[in-house]
C-alpha cells in the first residue's frame, strides 16, 4: 500500500490537532489529580507502550535488552511504591 504525500500531510495535520487537544486536557486534569493518580496513569501508559512495542521481527538481542529494561523499571517502580507506602 502506497500513501501519497498529500495524504501523509493531511494525516499529520489531524494528528497534531488531536495531540494539541490532549495536551490541553492534560493541563486541565493534572492539577486536579493526586500524585498517586498521576503515577498510576503514567505507569498504565508505560505498561501499554511496552505491550505494543514488542515485535516478532526484532533481533533476539533487542528482546534481551527490552527484558532487562523492563526488569529494571519494575524494580524502580516497586521501590517507589514502597517509599510512598500507599501506591499500588
C-alpha positions as a Markdown table, in Angstrom:
| # | Residue | x | y | z |
|---|---|---|---|---|
| 1 | Unk | 0.0 | 0.0 | 0.0 |
| 2 | Unk | 1.4 | 3.4 | -1.0 |
| 3 | Unk | 0.4 | 6.6 | 0.7 |
| 4 | Unk | 0.6 | 9.8 | -1.2 |
| 5 | Unk | 2.5 | 12.8 | 0.2 |
| 6 | Unk | -0.7 | 14.8 | 0.4 |
| 7 | Unk | -2.4 | 12.0 | 2.4 |
| 8 | Unk | 0.5 | 11.8 | 4.8 |
| 9 | Unk | 0.5 | 15.6 | 5.3 |
| 10 | Unk | -3.3 | 15.6 | 6.0 |
| 11 | Unk | -2.9 | 12.7 | 8.4 |
| 12 | Unk | -0.1 | 14.5 | 10.2 |
| 13 | Unk | -2.1 | 17.8 | 10.5 |
| 14 | Unk | -5.1 | 16.0 | 12.0 |
| 15 | Unk | -2.8 | 14.0 | 14.4 |
| 16 | Unk | -1.2 | 17.3 | 15.6 |
| 17 | Unk | -4.7 | 18.7 | 16.3 |
| 18 | Unk | -5.6 | 15.7 | 18.4 |
| 19 | Unk | -2.3 | 15.9 | 20.2 |
| 20 | Unk | -2.9 | 19.6 | 21.0 |
| 21 | Unk | -6.4 | 18.8 | 22.3 |
| 22 | Unk | -5.0 | 16.0 | 24.5 |
| 23 | Unk | -2.2 | 18.3 | 25.9 |
| 24 | Unk | -4.9 | 20.9 | 26.8 |
| 25 | Unk | -7.0 | 18.2 | 28.5 |
| 26 | Unk | -4.0 | 17.1 | 30.5 |
| 27 | Unk | -3.1 | 20.6 | 31.5 |
| 28 | Unk | -6.6 | 20.9 | 33.0 |
| 29 | Unk | -6.8 | 17.4 | 34.5 |
| 30 | Unk | -3.3 | 17.0 | 36.1 |
| 31 | Unk | -3.7 | 19.8 | 38.7 |
| 32 | Unk | -6.8 | 18.0 | 40.0 |
| 33 | Unk | -5.2 | 14.6 | 40.3 |
| 34 | Unk | -3.4 | 13.3 | 43.3 |
| 35 | Unk | 0.2 | 12.2 | 43.0 |
| 36 | Unk | -0.9 | 8.6 | 43.3 |
| 37 | Unk | -3.5 | 9.0 | 40.4 |
| 38 | Unk | -0.9 | 10.7 | 38.1 |
| 39 | Unk | 1.7 | 8.0 | 38.8 |
| 40 | Unk | -0.9 | 5.3 | 38.2 |
| 41 | Unk | -1.8 | 6.9 | 34.9 |
| 42 | Unk | 1.8 | 7.1 | 33.9 |
| 43 | Unk | 2.6 | 3.5 | 34.8 |
| 44 | Unk | -0.5 | 2.3 | 32.9 |
| 45 | Unk | 0.7 | 4.2 | 29.9 |
| 46 | Unk | 4.2 | 2.6 | 30.3 |
| 47 | Unk | 2.7 | -0.9 | 30.5 |
| 48 | Unk | 0.6 | -0.2 | 27.4 |
| 49 | Unk | 3.5 | 1.1 | 25.4 |
| 50 | Unk | 5.7 | -1.8 | 26.4 |
| 51 | Unk | 2.9 | -4.2 | 25.4 |
| 52 | Unk | 2.5 | -2.7 | 21.9 |
| 53 | Unk | 6.2 | -2.1 | 21.3 |
| 54 | Unk | 7.2 | -5.7 | 21.0 |
| 55 | Unk | 7.7 | -7.1 | 17.6 |
| 56 | Unk | 8.4 | -10.6 | 16.4 |
| 57 | Unk | 10.8 | -9.4 | 13.7 |
| 58 | Unk | 13.2 | -7.8 | 16.2 |
| 59 | Unk | 16.6 | -9.3 | 16.7 |
| 60 | Unk | 17.0 | -11.6 | 19.7 |
| 61 | Unk | 19.5 | -9.3 | 21.3 |
| 62 | Unk | 16.9 | -6.5 | 21.3 |
| 63 | Unk | 14.4 | -8.8 | 23.1 |
| 64 | Unk | 17.0 | -9.4 | 25.8 |
| 65 | Unk | 17.7 | -5.7 | 26.2 |
| 66 | Unk | 13.9 | -5.0 | 26.5 |
| 67 | Unk | 13.6 | -7.7 | 29.1 |
| 68 | Unk | 16.4 | -6.2 | 31.2 |
| 69 | Unk | 15.0 | -2.7 | 30.8 |
| 70 | Unk | 11.5 | -3.9 | 31.9 |
| 71 | Unk | 13.0 | -5.7 | 34.9 |
| 72 | Unk | 14.9 | -2.5 | 35.8 |
| 73 | Unk | 11.7 | -0.4 | 35.5 |
| 74 | Unk | 9.7 | -2.9 | 37.6 |
| 75 | Unk | 12.4 | -2.8 | 40.4 |
| 76 | Unk | 12.3 | 1.0 | 40.3 |
| 77 | Unk | 8.5 | 1.2 | 40.4 |
| 78 | Unk | 8.4 | -1.2 | 43.3 |
| 79 | Unk | 10.9 | 0.8 | 45.2 |
| 80 | Unk | 8.9 | 4.0 | 44.5 |
| 81 | Unk | 5.7 | 2.2 | 45.7 |
| 82 | Unk | 7.5 | 1.1 | 48.9 |
| 83 | Unk | 8.7 | 4.6 | 49.6 |
| 84 | Unk | 5.3 | 6.2 | 49.1 |
| 85 | Unk | 3.7 | 3.3 | 51.0 |
| 86 | Unk | 0.2 | 3.7 | 49.8 |
| 87 | Unk | 0.6 | 3.4 | 46.0 |
| 88 | Unk | -0.5 | 0.1 | 44.4 |
